[in-house]
Amino acid sequence: MKRLLLLMLALAVLAAGCHKEEKKVVLDKSYRLLVNFDGKYGYCDRGGIMVIPPRYPSAAMFSEGLATVNINGKDGFIDANGNIAIPATYDAASIFLGNRAAVRKKDRWGYINPAGQEITDFDYISTFGFSDGVAAVVVQKGEGAKAGYIDPNGKFVIKPQFDDASHFSEGLAAVKVDKKHGFIDKTGKMVIPAQFYEAAMFRDGLAMVKINGKYGKIGYIDHTGKFVIPADYQEGTTFNNGVAAVTKGDGKWKLIDTTGKPLLDRDFKGPTVFSEGLAPVMEKGKVGYMDKNGKMVIDPEFESGSIFVEGLAPVQVKGKLGYIDRKGKLVIEARYAWDQRAIDQYTHYYTHFVKDQQKDK
């Protein structure tokens, strides 16, 4: 009996030792904008003041108070004041989502927390950001690979069984089984059968899907898998701010609402995205910003432009990047390089991982 008690005690100690207590860090989450100046990346504040000098050959946007930067060929993380928060020891790193960032050592990925602790083993072939408390990961399975979902501690909550997977949005995630895509819920149950050639994330209650193969048509389904907007289009965008752009492949794009009804009685030469109630639109070779009534509230005077984020939008003036406010005033001087890769980071993040606010600000 005594030996059994000692064995149980030893096992309890071992179990306690296997559970790593997470360190907590308090981070300054002041807003920082990633900018490219003479081929180096740095960060300025909302007023255009350079807070972190341009000294990195590559860098990513700030997320959850930290940003990935490259130092001497390795990736690490800095805080909002430019201090090294997590040393640059990784071969690659993602932004933080859900208090976790994916980092790579050689050819395998794992996850760290904001304190720099390695929370999971480095077992993953590829990874996705955390959303709804889980992340899709791909692991080796025999001679192939399968995707499943882990919790923030690295425990599989949905076992690796899919040929591809994406992040959860509105409680559902698109997964691939053989050559078809369907949607699962947080338990791993296939709630919308795998029947689509392609499937995008849910946004504003709808997901864009493609039927009838590579050259098929796209439409939009609801959470039950029912087509709310028929698959009549050649291409489309996910919904944002209650609006999506679609085309029948004739070079004309229309903006539609979540019922499929045209938002405006006009066509566009390309797709656009509404954010904070405004969308960049090209008019006679210049970009301006339009509201949902079709009114050009910021005159088309810029060479290029992207969506509004936190009240600011990047615009191109004489080949350089600056930022305007919602009144069209240039609040950050156009003196930085127009870096599409950096700009696209913000577009992707705010249209995929930030909860959509359909109300115009």
ROTIDO-282810 format. One record per residue: x, y, z of N, C-alpha, C in turn; residue in three letters; residue number from 1. Coordinates in steps of 0.05 Angstrom, whole numbers, plus 5000, padded with zeros to 4 digits. Example, Ala and Ser with C-alpha at 12.3 -4.5 7.8 and 13.67 -1.06 7.14 Angstrom:
residues 2
5264/4886/5156/5246/4910/5156/5264/4934/5156/Ala/1
5257/4955/5142/5273/4979/5143/5258/5001/5157/Ser/2
***
This chain:
residues 361
5017/4976/5000/5000/5000/5000/5017/5025/5000/Met/1
5039/5024/5017/5057/5047/5018/5071/5052/4992/Lys/2
5079/5029/4978/5092/5032/4952/5073/5044/4931/Arg/3
5047/5035/4933/5027/5046/4914/5023/5076/4918/Leu/4
5023/5084/4944/5019/5112/4950/5042/5129/4940/Leu/5
5067/5118/4944/5090/5132/4934/5090/5134/4903/Leu/6
5081/5113/4890/5080/5113/4861/5060/5134/4851/Leu/7
5036/5135/4864/5016/5155/4857/5026/5183/4861/Met/8
5041/5187/4883/5053/5213/4889/5073/5221/4868/Leu/9
5090/5202/4860/5110/5207/4839/5097/5215/4813/Ala/10
5075/5200/4806/5061/5206/4781/5048/5234/4782/Leu/11
5038/5241/4806/5026/5268/4809/5046/5290/4805/Ala/12
5070/5285/4817/5092/5305/4814/5101/5307/4785/Val/13
5102/5284/4771/5110/5283/4743/5090/5298/4726/Leu/14
5064/5294/4732/5043/5307/4716/5044/5337/4721/Ala/15
5049/5345/4746/5051/5374/4752/5075/5386/4737/Ala/16
5097/5371/4736/5121/5381/4722/5117/5383/4692/Gly/17
5098/5367/4681/5094/5369/4652/5077/5393/4644/Cys/18
5062/5403/4664/5045/5426/4658/5061/5452/4663/His/19
5068/5466/4642/5084/5490/4644/5066/5514/4651/Lys/20
5072/5526/4674/5056/5550/4681/5064/5573/4663/Glu/21
5044/5586/4652/5049/5607/4633/5056/5633/4648/Glu/22
5076/5647/4638/5083/5673/4648/5064/5694/4636/Lys/23
5057/5713/4651/5039/5734/4641/5056/5760/4636/Lys/24
5051/5773/4614/5064/5797/4608/5044/5819/4602/Val/25
5050/5843/4611/5033/5866/4606/5046/5882/4583/Val/26
5031/5885/4561/5043/5898/4538/5029/5925/4531/Leu/27
5045/5943/4522/5035/5969/4512/5022/5963/4485/Asp/28
4997/5968/4482/4983/5962/4457/4977/5987/4441/Lys/29
4994/6007/4444/4991/6032/4428/4992/6025/4398/Ser/30
4976/6040/4383/4974/6034/4354/5000/6042/4340/Tyr/31
5009/6023/4323/5034/6028/4308/5029/6020/4279/Arg/32
5039/6036/4260/5036/6031/4232/5063/6022/4220/Leu/33
5062/5999/4206/5086/5989/4193/5091/6005/4168/Leu/34
5116/6016/4166/5123/6032/4142/5150/6024/4131/Val/35
5154/6028/4105/5179/6022/4092/5192/6048/4083/Asn/36
5216/6052/4094/5231/6077/4087/5259/6069/4077/Phe/37
5264/6074/4051/5289/6067/4039/5296/6037/4042/Asp/38
5276/6020/4039/5281/5991/4039/5282/5979/4066/Gly/39
5279/5994/4088/5279/5984/4115/5252/5989/4128/Lys/40
5244/5971/4146/5218/5974/4159/5221/5985/4187/Tyr/41
5202/6003/4193/5200/6014/4220/5170/6019/4226/Gly/42
5165/6034/4247/5137/6038/4255/5133/6067/4264/Tyr/43
5110/6079/4255/5103/6105/4265/5077/6104/4280/Cys/44
5071/6125/4295/5046/6126/4309/5025/6140/4292/Asp/45
5001/6144/4303/4979/6154/4287/4984/6183/4278/Arg/46
5002/6197/4290/5009/6224/4282/5031/6225/4262/Gly/47
5042/6202/4254/5064/6201/4235/5092/6203/4247/Gly/48
5093/6204/4274/5119/6205/4287/5132/6177/4287/Ile/49
5157/6176/4278/5171/6150/4276/5179/6142/4304/Met/50
5165/6122/4315/5169/6112/4342/5192/6091/4342/Val/51
5192/6074/4322/5212/6053/4319/5226/6058/4292/Ile/52
5251/6066/4293/5265/6073/4268/5266/6051/4247/Pro/53
5266/6057/4222/5267/6036/4201/5295/6023/4199/Pro/54
5296/5999/4211/5322/5985/4212/5320/5955/4206/Arg/55
5295/5946/4200/5291/5917/4196/5288/5911/4166/Tyr/56
5302/5890/4157/5299/5882/4128/5271/5871/4122/Pro/57
5258/5859/4142/5230/5851/4139/5217/5852/4166/Ser/58
5191/5857/4165/5176/5860/4190/5146/5856/4185/Ala/59
5130/5853/4206/5102/5850/4203/5087/5870/4220/Ala/60
5061/5873/4215/5045/5891/4231/5044/5883/4260/Met/61
5037/5902/4277/5033/5896/4305/5006/5883/4309/Phe/62
5006/5863/4326/4982/5849/4334/4984/5840/4363/Ser/63
4965/5848/4379/4965/5841/4408/4990/5851/4422/Glu/64
5000/5874/4413/5022/5887/4427/5049/5879/4419/Gly/65
5052/5861/4399/5078/5852/4390/5079/5851/4360/Leu/66
5103/5853/4349/5107/5852/4320/5131/5835/4313/Ala/67
5129/5819/4292/5151/5802/4283/5170/5819/4267/Thr/68
5196/5817/4273/5217/5830/4258/5240/5811/4253/Val/69
5255/5817/4232/5277/5800/4225/5303/5814/4232/Asn/70
5320/5800/4248/5345/5810/4257/5367/5789/4251/Ile/71
5385/5797/4234/5407/5779/4226/5397/5752/4215/Asn/72
5376/5753/4199/5366/5729/4187/5348/5712/4203/Gly/73
5342/5720/4228/5323/5705/4245/5300/5723/4254/Lys/74
5278/5710/4260/5254/5725/4268/5250/5725/4298/Asp/75
5242/5748/4308/5236/5752/4336/5213/5772/4338/Gly/76
5208/5782/4362/5186/5801/4366/5195/5825/4382/Phe/77
5184/5848/4375/5189/5873/4390/5163/5883/4401/Ile/78
5165/5900/4422/5142/5912/4434/5137/5940/4420/Asp/79
5116/5953/4429/5108/5978/4417/5128/6001/4419/Ala/80
5148/5997/4436/5169/6017/4439/5195/6009/4426/Asn/81
5194/5987/4412/5218/5978/4397/5237/5960/4413/Gly/82
5229/5953/4437/5246/5936/4454/5243/5907/4445/Asn/83
5265/5891/4446/5263/5863/4440/5247/5849/4462/Ile/84
5224/5838/4454/5207/5824/4473/5213/5794/4473/Ala/85
5217/5783/4449/5224/5755/4445/5247/5754/4426/Ile/86
5270/5743/4435/5294/5744/4419/5290/5731/4391/Pro/87
5305/5741/4372/5304/5732/4344/5320/5706/4341/Ala/88
5306/5684/4345/5319/5658/4344/5305/5638/4325/Thr/89
5283/5648/4313/5267/5630/4296/5271/5634/4266/Tyr/90
5267/5612/4251/5270/5614/4222/5247/5628/4209/Asp/91
5224/5629/4222/5201/5644/4212/5182/5648/4235/Ala/92
5164/5667/4233/5145/5672/4255/5120/5686/4243/Ala/93
5097/5681/4255/5072/5693/4247/5065/5716/4267/Ser/94
5044/5730/4261/5034/5750/4281/5020/5735/4303/Ile/95
5016/5749/4325/5001/5738/4348/4971/5739/4343/Phe/96
4957/5717/4347/4928/5715/4346/4919/5697/4369/Leu/97
4900/5707/4385/4891/5691/4407/4913/5684/4427/Gly/98
4931/5703/4431/4953/5700/4451/4974/5679/4443/Asn/99
4974/5672/4418/4993/5653/4408/5004/5662/4381/Arg/100
5030/5656/4377/5042/5660/4350/5056/5635/4342/Ala/101
5053/5628/4316/5067/5605/4305/5096/5613/4298/Ala/102
5114/5595/4306/5143/5600/4300/5155/5574/4288/Val/103
5175/5578/4271/5187/5555/4258/5216/5551/4265/Arg/104
5223/5525/4271/5250/5517/4274/5256/5496/4252/Lys/105
5274/5503/4234/5280/5486/4211/5254/5482/4195/Lys/106
5244/5457/4193/5220/5453/4176/5195/5447/4192/Asp/107
5195/5452/4218/5172/5447/4234/5164/5471/4251/Arg/108
5137/5473/4255/5126/5496/4269/5116/5488/4297/Trp/109
5115/5508/4314/5103/5505/4341/5091/5532/4348/Gly/110
5081/5534/4373/5069/5560/4382/5082/5570/4407/Tyr/111
5084/5596/4409/5094/5609/4433/5073/5629/4444/Ile/112
5076/5637/4469/5059/5657/4481/5073/5684/4481/Asn/113
5060/5706/4489/5072/5732/4489/5097/5735/4506/Pro/114
5100/5717/4525/5124/5717/4542/5148/5703/4529/Ala/115
5143/5691/4506/5164/5677/4491/5166/5648/4499/Gly/116
5149/5638/4516/5149/5609/4523/5139/5592/4500/Gln/117
5153/5570/4496/5145/5551/4475/5123/5533/4487/Glu/118
5099/5537/4478/5076/5524/4490/5071/5496/4479/Ile/119
5077/5493/4453/5073/5466/4440/5100/5456/4431/Thr/120
5100/5430/4424/5123/5419/4411/5124/5429/4382/Asp/121
5146/5425/4369/5150/5433/4341/5144/5409/4324/Phe/122
5118/5403/4321/5109/5379/4307/5094/5384/4281/Asp/123
5090/5410/4275/5071/5416/4254/5085/5423/4228/Tyr/124
5074/5413/4206/5084/5419/4179/5075/5447/4171/Ile/125
5051/5454/4178/5041/5481/4174/5021/5488/4195/Ser/126
5015/5514/4198/4998/5523/4220/4980/5546/4210/Thr/127
4959/5551/4225/4941/5574/4221/4939/5589/4247/Phe/128
4930/5614/4245/4926/5630/4270/4903/5620/4286/Gly/129
4904/5626/4312/4882/5618/4330/4858/5636/4325/Phe/130
4835/5624/4324/4809/5639/4323/4788/5622/4337/Ser/131
4770/5634/4351/4750/5619/4366/4763/5599/4385/Asp/132
4788/5605/4394/4801/5588/4414/4815/5563/4404/Gly/133
4815/5559/4377/4829/5536/4366/4845/5545/4341/Val/134
4864/5527/4333/4879/5533/4309/4882/5508/4292/Ala/135
4880/5511/4266/4884/5488/4248/4914/5483/4245/Ala/136
4922/5458/4246/4950/5451/4242/4951/5426/4224/Val/137
4974/5423/4210/4978/5400/4192/5001/5384/4203/Val/138
4996/5358/4206/5017/5340/4217/5022/5317/4197/Val/139
5045/5305/4200/5052/5282/4184/5035/5258/4192/Gln/140
5023/5244/4172/5008/5220/4177/5017/5199/4156/Lys/141
5034/5181/4165/5045/5162/4147/5062/5176/4126/Gly/142
5056/5171/4100/5071/5184/4079/5057/5210/4070/Glu/143
5035/5216/4082/5020/5240/4075/5018/5259/4099/Gly/144
4997/5276/4098/4993/5295/4119/4963/5300/4122/Ala/145
4955/5306/4147/4927/5311/4153/4925/5336/4171/Lys/146
4903/5350/4169/4898/5374/4185/4877/5368/4207/Ala/147
4883/5380/4230/4864/5379/4253/4865/5405/4268/Gly/148
4854/5405/4292/4852/5430/4307/4862/5426/4336/Tyr/149
4878/5445/4345/4888/5443/4372/4878/5466/4389/Ile/150
4879/5462/4416/4872/5484/4434/4897/5500/4440/Asp/151
4895/5522/4456/4919/5539/4461/4942/5524/4475/Pro/152
4938/5501/4486/4959/5486/4499/4971/5464/4481/Asn/153
4961/5462/4456/4972/5443/4438/4957/5417/4437/Gly/154
4936/5414/4453/4920/5389/4453/4901/5388/4430/Lys/155
4900/5365/4416/4882/5363/4394/4853/5361/4404/Phe/156
4836/5379/4395/4808/5379/4402/4792/5367/4379/Val/157
4803/5369/4355/4792/5355/4332/4815/5341/4318/Ile/158
4814/5315/4318/4838/5299/4309/4845/5304/4280/Lys/159
4870/5301/4273/4878/5305/4245/4865/5285/4226/Pro/160
4848/5295/4209/4833/5277/4191/4826/5289/4164/Gln/161
4832/5315/4161/4824/5330/4137/4847/5334/4118/Phe/162
4841/5336/4093/4861/5340/4072/4870/5370/4071/Asp/163
4853/5387/4082/4860/5415/4085/4840/5427/4105/Asp/164
4847/5449/4117/4830/5462/4137/4836/5492/4138/Ala/165
4817/5507/4148/4820/5536/4152/4811/5544/4180/Ser/166
4814/5569/4186/4807/5578/4213/4777/5580/4217/His/167
4769/5579/4242/4740/5581/4249/4731/5610/4247/Phe/168
4707/5614/4238/4694/5640/4236/4664/5636/4239/Ser/169
4653/5650/4258/4624/5648/4264/4617/5619/4272/Glu/170
4636/5606/4285/4631/5579/4296/4634/5556/4276/Gly/171
4642/5562/4251/4646/5542/4231/4672/5545/4217/Leu/172
4683/5523/4206/4708/5524/4192/4706/5507/4167/Ala/173
4717/5516/4145/4717/5501/4120/4739/5480/4121/Ala/174
4733/5456/4113/4753/5434/4113/4750/5419/4086/Val/175
4772/5406/4079/4772/5391/4054/4773/5361/4059/Lys/176
4756/5346/4047/4756/5317/4049/4757/5306/4020/Val/177
4778/5291/4014/4784/5283/3986/4785/5309/3969/Asp/178
4768/5313/3951/4770/5336/3933/4747/5356/3937/Lys/179
4732/5353/3959/4709/5371/3964/4712/5385/3991/Lys/180
4700/5409/3993/4700/5424/4017/4673/5425/4030/His/181
4673/5424/4057/4648/5427/4072/4655/5443/4097/Gly/182
4637/5444/4116/4641/5460/4141/4636/5443/4166/Phe/183
4654/5446/4185/4651/5432/4211/4645/5452/4233/Ile/184
4634/5442/4255/4630/5459/4279/4653/5454/4298/Asp/185
4652/5466/4322/4674/5464/4341/4678/5436/4352/Lys/186
4659/5418/4349/4662/5390/4358/4675/5373/4336/Thr/187
4678/5384/4312/4689/5369/4290/4668/5356/4273/Gly/188
4642/5360/4280/4620/5349/4264/4617/5363/4238/Lys/189
4614/5348/4216/4610/5360/4190/4580/5369/4188/Met/190
4576/5395/4192/4549/5405/4192/4539/5414/4165/Val/191
4558/5420/4147/4551/5426/4119/4568/5406/4103/Ile/192
4556/5386/4090/4571/5365/4077/4591/5375/4057/Pro/193
4613/5360/4054/4634/5366/4035/4623/5363/4006/Ala/194
4617/5385/3993/4605/5384/3967/4615/5406/3948/Gln/195
4632/5424/3958/4640/5448/3943/4668/5445/3933/Phe/196
4673/5456/3910/4701/5456/3899/4719/5474/3915/Tyr/197
4709/5497/3924/4723/5515/3942/4703/5526/3962/Glu/198
4714/5534/3985/4697/5546/4006/4713/5566/4022/Ala/199
4702/5590/4026/4715/5611/4041/4703/5613/4069/Ala/200
4714/5631/4085/4704/5634/4112/4677/5647/4113/Met/201
4663/5644/4135/4638/5658/4140/4644/5686/4149/Phe/202
4628/5704/4138/4631/5733/4145/4604/5745/4140/Arg/203
4594/5760/4160/4567/5772/4158/4546/5750/4153/Asp/204
4550/5726/4164/4531/5705/4163/4531/5689/4137/Gly/205
4549/5695/4118/4550/5681/4093/4578/5673/4086/Leu/206
4580/5651/4071/4606/5641/4062/4605/5638/4031/Ala/207
4626/5647/4018/4628/5644/3989/4638/5616/3983/Met/208
4624/5602/3964/4631/5575/3956/4631/5573/3926/Val/209
4647/5554/3915/4647/5549/3886/4637/5521/3881/Lys/210
4620/5518/3861/4610/5492/3853/4618/5486/3824/Ile/211
4616/5460/3817/4621/5450/3790/4650/5454/3781/Asn/212
4669/5450/3799/4697/5449/3791/4711/5475/3788/Gly/213
4736/5473/3778/4754/5496/3776/4741/5519/3760/Lys/214
4727/5513/3739/4715/5534/3722/4685/5537/3728/Tyr/215
4677/5530/3752/4649/5532/3760/4642/5560/3768/Gly/216
4619/5562/3782/4609/5588/3791/4610/5590/3822/Lys/217
4609/5615/3831/4609/5620/3860/4582/5633/3868/Ile/218
4575/5626/3893/4551/5637/3906/4556/5639/3936/Gly/219
4536/5645/3951/4539/5649/3980/4519/5632/3995/Tyr/220
4528/5617/4015/4510/5600/4032/4508/5611/4060/Ile/221
4487/5603/4074/4484/5610/4102/4495/5587/4120/Asp/222
4490/5589/4146/4502/5569/4164/4489/5541/4161/His/223
4467/5539/4147/4455/5513/4143/4464/5500/4117/Thr/224
4479/5515/4101/4488/5506/4075/4470/5513/4052/Gly/225
4449/5528/4058/4430/5536/4038/4441/5561/4022/Lys/226
4437/5560/3996/4446/5583/3980/4427/5606/3984/Phe/227
4437/5628/3995/4422/5653/3999/4425/5669/3974/Val/228
4449/5668/3962/4456/5682/3937/4464/5661/3917/Ile/229
4449/5655/3896/4454/5633/3878/4482/5634/3866/Pro/230
4493/5611/3858/4519/5609/3846/4517/5617/3817/Ala/231
4516/5643/3812/4513/5654/3785/4538/5670/3776/Asp/232
4558/5671/3793/4581/5690/3788/4607/5675/3783/Tyr/233
4624/5688/3768/4650/5676/3761/4670/5680/3784/Gln/234
4669/5704/3796/4687/5710/3818/4672/5727/3839/Glu/235
4684/5728/3863/4672/5745/3883/4691/5749/3907/Gly/236
4682/5765/3925/4698/5770/3950/4681/5761/3974/Thr/237
4694/5757/3997/4679/5752/4021/4665/5778/4029/Thr/238
4644/5775/4045/4630/5799/4054/4646/5814/4076/Phe/239
4644/5840/4075/4655/5857/4096/4638/5882/4097/Asn/240
4631/5890/4122/4612/5913/4125/4586/5908/4111/Asn/241
4578/5883/4108/4552/5876/4095/4552/5878/4065/Gly/242
4576/5880/4053/4577/5883/4023/4598/5864/4012/Val/243
4592/5853/3989/4612/5836/3974/4612/5846/3945/Ala/244
4634/5841/3931/4637/5848/3903/4636/5822/3886/Ala/245
4621/5822/3864/4618/5798/3847/4620/5806/3818/Val/246
4628/5787/3801/4628/5791/3772/4620/5765/3758/Thr/247
4609/5768/3735/4602/5745/3718/4623/5740/3697/Lys/248
4647/5752/3701/4670/5747/3684/4670/5765/3659/Gly/249
4653/5785/3659/4652/5803/3636/4667/5829/3640/Asp/250
4684/5830/3661/4699/5854/3667/4684/5875/3683/Gly/251
4659/5869/3689/4642/5887/3705/4637/5875/3733/Lys/252
4643/5891/3753/4638/5882/3781/4615/5898/3792/Trp/253
4599/5883/3808/4576/5895/3822/4580/5892/3852/Lys/254
4569/5910/3867/4569/5908/3896/4541/5899/3905/Leu/255
4540/5878/3921/4515/5867/3930/4513/5867/3961/Ile/256
4489/5867/3971/4485/5864/4000/4481/5835/4007/Asp/257
4475/5829/4032/4474/5801/4042/4449/5786/4032/Thr/258
4431/5800/4018/4408/5786/4005/4414/5781/3976/Thr/259
4436/5791/3965/4443/5788/3937/4434/5812/3920/Gly/260
4420/5831/3933/4410/5854/3919/4433/5873/3913/Lys/261
4434/5884/3888/4455/5904/3882/4454/5928/3900/Pro/262
4477/5936/3910/4478/5959/3929/4474/5985/3914/Leu/263
4485/5986/3889/4483/6010/3873/4476/6003/3844/Leu/264
4465/6022/3831/4457/6018/3803/4480/6027/3785/Asp/265
4503/6013/3788/4526/6019/3771/4546/5996/3773/Arg/266
4564/5995/3754/4585/5974/3754/4612/5987/3760/Asp/267
4631/5970/3767/4659/5978/3773/4678/5962/3757/Phe/268
4702/5973/3752/4722/5958/3736/4736/5937/3752/Lys/269
4734/5938/3778/4747/5918/3795/4733/5916/3822/Gly/270
4740/5896/3838/4727/5893/3865/4738/5914/3884/Pro/271
4722/5920/3904/4731/5937/3926/4720/5926/3952/Thr/272
4729/5936/3974/4721/5927/4001/4712/5950/4018/Val/273
4689/5948/4030/4680/5968/4049/4692/5962/4076/Phe/274
4701/5983/4089/4711/5982/4116/4705/6008/4130/Ser/275
4693/6007/4153/4685/6031/4167/4667/6049/4150/Glu/276
4651/6035/4134/4631/6049/4118/4640/6062/4092/Gly/277
4666/6059/4086/4677/6071/4061/4692/6050/4045/Leu/278
4693/6055/4019/4708/6036/4002/4725/6052/3982/Ala/279
4750/6044/3977/4766/6057/3956/4756/6050/3928/Pro/280
4753/6071/3912/4742/6067/3885/4759/6083/3865/Val/281
4765/6071/3842/4780/6085/3821/4761/6099/3803/Met/282
4765/6125/3800/4749/6142/3782/4768/6158/3764/Glu/283
4767/6153/3738/4783/6168/3718/4813/6167/3726/Lys/284
4822/6143/3734/4850/6139/3739/4860/6148/3767/Gly/285
4841/6157/3783/4849/6165/3811/4831/6152/3831/Lys/286
4841/6148/3855/4826/6134/3876/4814/6154/3896/Val/287
4788/6150/3901/4774/6165/3922/4759/6145/3939/Gly/288
4742/6155/3957/4728/6137/3976/4698/6143/3975/Tyr/289
4683/6121/3972/4654/6122/3968/4640/6110/3992/Met/290
4616/6121/3999/4600/6109/4019/4580/6089/4007/Asp/291
4563/6077/4023/4545/6056/4012/4522/6067/3995/Lys/292
4519/6093/3995/4499/6105/3978/4511/6113/3951/Asn/293
4536/6107/3947/4549/6113/3922/4561/6141/3921/Gly/294
4558/6156/3943/4569/6183/3943/4599/6183/3948/Lys/295
4614/6198/3931/4643/6200/3934/4648/6220/3956/Met/296
4653/6211/3981/4657/6229/4003/4685/6239/4006/Val/297
4704/6225/3993/4732/6235/3991/4739/6235/3962/Ile/298
4744/6258/3951/4749/6262/3922/4771/6243/3912/Asp/299
4768/6233/3887/4788/6216/3875/4812/6233/3867/Pro/300
4833/6233/3883/4857/6249/3877/4882/6234/3883/Glu/301
4880/6208/3890/4903/6192/3898/4910/6171/3876/Phe/302
4936/6165/3874/4945/6146/3854/4937/6117/3861/Glu/303
4934/6112/3887/4925/6086/3897/4915/6090/3925/Ser/304
4902/6069/3935/4891/6071/3963/4881/6045/3972/Gly/305
4879/6041/3998/4869/6016/4010/4848/6023/4031/Ser/306
4839/6003/4045/4816/6006/4063/4823/6022/4089/Ile/307
4802/6033/4101/4805/6046/4127/4808/6026/4149/Phe/308
4828/6031/4167/4832/6015/4190/4837/6034/4214/Val/309
4821/6031/4234/4823/6048/4258/4823/6078/4250/Glu/310
4806/6085/4230/4803/6113/4222/4823/6124/4203/Gly/311
4842/6107/4194/4863/6116/4175/4864/6098/4151/Leu/312
4870/6110/4128/4872/6094/4103/4898/6102/4089/Ala/313
4914/6082/4079/4938/6088/4064/4931/6097/4036/Pro/314
4944/6119/4027/4941/6129/4000/4968/6135/3987/Val/315
4968/6134/3961/4993/6140/3946/4992/6167/3934/Gln/316
5012/6184/3940/5014/6211/3930/5042/6215/3918/Val/317
5044/6219/3892/5070/6223/3879/5088/6199/3884/Lys/318
5076/6175/3883/5091/6150/3887/5098/6142/3915/Gly/319
5090/6159/3935/5097/6154/3963/5072/6148/3979/Lys/320
5076/6134/4001/5054/6126/4020/5050/6147/4041/Leu/321
5024/6155/4045/5016/6171/4067/4990/6161/4077/Gly/322
4979/6174/4097/4953/6165/4109/4934/6188/4111/Tyr/323
4908/6182/4104/4887/6202/4106/4868/6194/4128/Ile/324
4853/6214/4139/4832/6208/4158/4806/6206/4142/Asp/325
4784/6203/4156/4758/6198/4142/4747/6223/4129/Arg/326
4760/6246/4133/4752/6270/4119/4769/6274/4094/Lys/327
4788/6256/4090/4806/6259/4067/4831/6275/4072/Gly/328
4834/6284/4096/4858/6301/4103/4882/6283/4106/Lys/329
4904/6291/4093/4929/6276/4095/4942/6282/4123/Leu/330
4938/6262/4141/4947/6266/4169/4975/6255/4174/Val/331
4984/6237/4156/5012/6228/4157/5024/6233/4129/Ile/332
5045/6249/4129/5057/6258/4104/5065/6235/4086/Glu/333
5060/6238/4060/5067/6217/4041/5097/6218/4035/Ala/334
5112/6202/4051/5141/6202/4048/5153/6174/4050/Arg/335
5135/6154/4053/5144/6126/4055/5141/6111/4029/Tyr/336
5155/6089/4025/5152/6073/4001/5124/6060/4001/Ala/337
5112/6059/3977/5087/6045/3974/5093/6015/3974/Trp/338
5087/6002/3996/5094/5973/4000/5068/5957/4001/Asp/339
5061/5945/3978/5036/5930/3977/5035/5907/3996/Gln/340
5057/5893/4000/5057/5871/4019/5050/5880/4047/Arg/341
5061/5902/4056/5055/5912/4083/5026/5921/4085/Ala/342
5016/5934/4064/4988/5944/4064/4969/5920/4064/Ile/343
4975/5899/4049/4958/5876/4048/4956/5861/4075/Asp/344
4976/5864/4091/4975/5852/4118/4951/5863/4134/Gln/345
4948/5889/4133/4926/5902/4147/4899/5894/4135/Tyr/346
4897/5894/4109/4872/5887/4095/4864/5858/4103/Thr/347
4883/5840/4102/4877/5812/4108/4868/5809/4138/His/348
4884/5821/4155/4878/5819/4184/4851/5829/4191/Tyr/349
4844/5853/4181/4819/5866/4189/4795/5856/4175/Tyr/350
4799/5841/4153/4776/5829/4139/4773/5799/4145/Thr/351
4792/5788/4161/4791/5760/4168/4789/5754/4198/His/352
4803/5770/4214/4806/5763/4242/4793/5783/4261/Phe/353
4785/5806/4251/4772/5826/4268/4742/5824/4263/Val/354
4726/5822/4283/4697/5820/4280/4686/5843/4264/Lys/355
4671/5836/4244/4660/5857/4226/4640/5874/4240/Asp/356
4642/5900/4236/4623/5919/4247/4608/5931/4223/Gln/357
4583/5922/4218/4569/5931/4195/4560/5960/4197/Gln/358
4557/5970/4222/4549/5998/4225/4571/6016/4216/Lys/359
4565/6036/4201/4585/6055/4191/4593/6072/4215/Asp/360
4620/6076/4217/4630/6092/4239/4627/6122/4233/Lys/361
***
